[in-house]
Amino acid sequence: KTDQEDSKTQQNLKETTKEVNAEIQKLTDQILTEFESGLKDQEGYQEMQVKHKVLSTTKDYFTLKLICYQAAGSGAETDYYYTIDLKTGKRLALADLFVEGADYITPISENIKQQMREQMKKDENVIYWLDDPEVSEWNFEKITDQTSFYLNQDGKLVICFNEGDVGPMSMGCVQFVISNKVIADIRK
């Protein structure tokens, strides 16, 4: 990299860090407000936790996971992922990982469905809303541009769903590692 490119990357990194920190603060404030409101309206035990975890750091990418847990009797976890491209200093969107104009949604979605079917076949306690005529409105069809993701230490794409997104809340937050061969011809 030239000094000018390195300087631009560092500037982008500062701006991205500022944006991510502001977003995390906004989410934390929102959760705290909801929690305080819940305390006024309800009796009994309530709990709230907001914590972060660095999921992966490579020479190319950095991913931070924000874990938000709220409980009032039963609990619910919501996770947020922030992946930063260290070559550009910018936050990655899912589409940024693929050749422009490529259909990445279909092959990833089909691979996730295949993984869901395999997991349910192996373990009767694993339940996903898939191919179920009784809850057809909940059945997983496909990911979107907004679906959460990160890149693991091996550089593999991991698609993430929060509790209740693709199965009962009892399944928790679930993740699917997408094989490189599924997206090899469209990945940048």
Disulfide bonds with the S-S distance in Angstrom:
none
